[in-house]
Amino acid sequence: QVQLRESGGGLVQSGGSLRLSCAASGDIFSISFMGWYRQAPGKEREMVARISSGGAIGYADSVKGRFTISRDNANTVSLQMNSLKPDDTAVYYCNAIRYALNYWGQGTQVTVSS
């Protein structure tokens, strides 16, 4: 089992910045991907950014150039979010994939006011 604990999030004005962090614990050996998803009210959960154990990074088109994912250490990833827009408002979930199983954090609310 993998446990994920998120921190960060909150309320920010349009154009502002926030940083999310996610710490994995438990069976962290062989985690192949860690990343962030988000879900806005009435919408499906979508991938925002993810990083592989080998360092390969992927972003959703909507956040390219504004968000940066990084691996702080072997079990912690962060998401720096700049130039935030009201459309970025959502619950952000940390995700880890280990042996093809998905693990999720509890989610943290990000609200961007216009």
C-alpha positions as CSV (number, residue, x, y, z in Angstrom):
1,Q,0.0,0.0,0.0
2,V,1.0,3.5,-0.7
3,Q,-0.2,6.5,1.3
4,L,-0.1,10.0,-0.1
5,R,-0.3,13.1,1.9
6,E,-0.8,16.5,0.2
7,S,-0.1,19.9,1.5
8,G,-0.6,23.4,0.0
9,G,-3.6,24.7,-1.9
10,G,-5.9,27.5,-0.8
11,L,-7.4,30.7,-2.2
12,V,-5.4,32.9,-4.5
13,Q,-6.2,35.8,-6.9
14,S,-6.0,35.4,-10.6
15,G,-2.4,35.7,-11.7
16,G,-1.1,34.4,-8.4
17,S,0.9,31.4,-7.5
18,L,0.6,28.3,-5.2
19,R,2.7,25.3,-4.5
20,L,1.4,21.8,-3.8
21,S,3.5,19.1,-2.3
22,C,2.8,15.4,-2.0
23,A,4.7,12.9,0.3
24,A,4.4,9.2,-0.3
25,S,4.9,6.6,2.4
26,G,4.4,2.9,2.8
27,D,5.4,0.7,-0.1
28,I,7.1,3.4,-2.1
29,F,9.6,1.1,-3.7
30,S,8.8,0.7,-7.4
31,I,6.5,3.6,-7.7
32,S,6.6,4.2,-11.5
33,F,4.8,7.6,-11.7
34,M,3.8,10.3,-9.3
35,G,1.7,13.3,-10.3
36,W,-1.3,15.5,-9.9
37,Y,-4.8,15.3,-11.2
38,R,-7.7,17.8,-10.6
39,Q,-11.4,17.7,-10.7
40,A,-13.6,20.7,-11.0
41,P,-17.3,20.6,-10.1
42,G,-19.3,18.8,-12.7
43,K,-16.2,17.8,-14.6
44,E,-14.2,14.6,-14.9
45,R,-10.9,14.2,-13.1
46,E,-8.0,15.2,-15.5
47,M,-4.3,14.7,-15.4
48,V,-2.4,17.9,-14.7
49,A,1.2,16.8,-14.5
50,R,3.2,13.7,-13.8
51,I,6.8,12.6,-13.5
52,S,8.1,9.1,-14.0
53,S,10.7,7.4,-11.8
54,G,13.1,8.0,-14.6
55,G,12.4,11.7,-14.7
56,A,10.1,11.9,-17.7
57,I,7.6,14.7,-17.3
58,G,4.2,15.3,-18.9
59,Y,1.8,18.2,-18.6
60,A,-1.8,18.8,-19.7
61,D,-1.9,21.4,-22.5
62,S,-3.9,23.8,-20.4
63,V,-1.1,24.2,-17.8
64,K,2.1,24.0,-20.0
65,G,4.3,27.0,-19.4
66,R,2.5,27.8,-16.1
67,F,2.9,24.8,-13.9
68,T,6.1,22.9,-13.0
69,I,6.3,19.5,-11.4
70,S,9.4,18.5,-9.6
71,R,10.7,15.6,-7.5
72,D,12.0,16.9,-4.3
73,N,13.3,13.5,-3.1
74,A,12.6,9.9,-3.7
75,N,9.1,10.1,-2.2
76,T,8.0,13.7,-2.5
77,V,6.8,15.6,-5.6
78,S,5.8,19.3,-5.8
79,L,3.7,21.2,-8.2
80,Q,4.5,24.9,-8.6
81,M,1.5,26.7,-10.1
82,N,2.1,30.2,-11.5
83,S,-0.2,32.6,-13.5
84,L,-3.2,30.9,-12.0
85,K,-6.6,31.4,-13.7
86,P,-10.1,30.9,-12.4
87,D,-10.4,27.8,-14.7
88,D,-7.7,26.2,-12.5
89,T,-10.1,26.1,-9.6
90,A,-10.5,22.5,-8.6
91,V,-9.7,19.8,-6.1
92,Y,-6.2,18.7,-6.8
93,Y,-5.3,15.0,-6.1
94,C,-1.9,13.5,-5.7
95,N,-1.5,10.2,-7.6
96,A,1.0,7.4,-7.5
97,I,1.2,4.4,-9.7
98,R,2.9,1.2,-8.5
99,Y,2.7,-2.1,-10.3
100,A,-0.2,-0.7,-12.4
101,L,-2.3,0.2,-9.3
102,N,-3.4,3.8,-8.7
103,Y,-3.2,5.4,-5.3
104,W,-4.8,8.7,-4.5
105,G,-4.4,11.4,-1.8
106,Q,-7.4,12.9,-0.1
107,G,-7.3,16.0,-2.3
108,T,-6.7,19.7,-1.6
109,Q,-8.8,22.6,-2.8
110,V,-7.4,25.2,-5.0
111,T,-9.6,28.3,-5.6
112,V,-8.6,31.1,-8.0
113,S,-10.7,34.2,-7.7
114,S,-11.1,36.6,-10.7
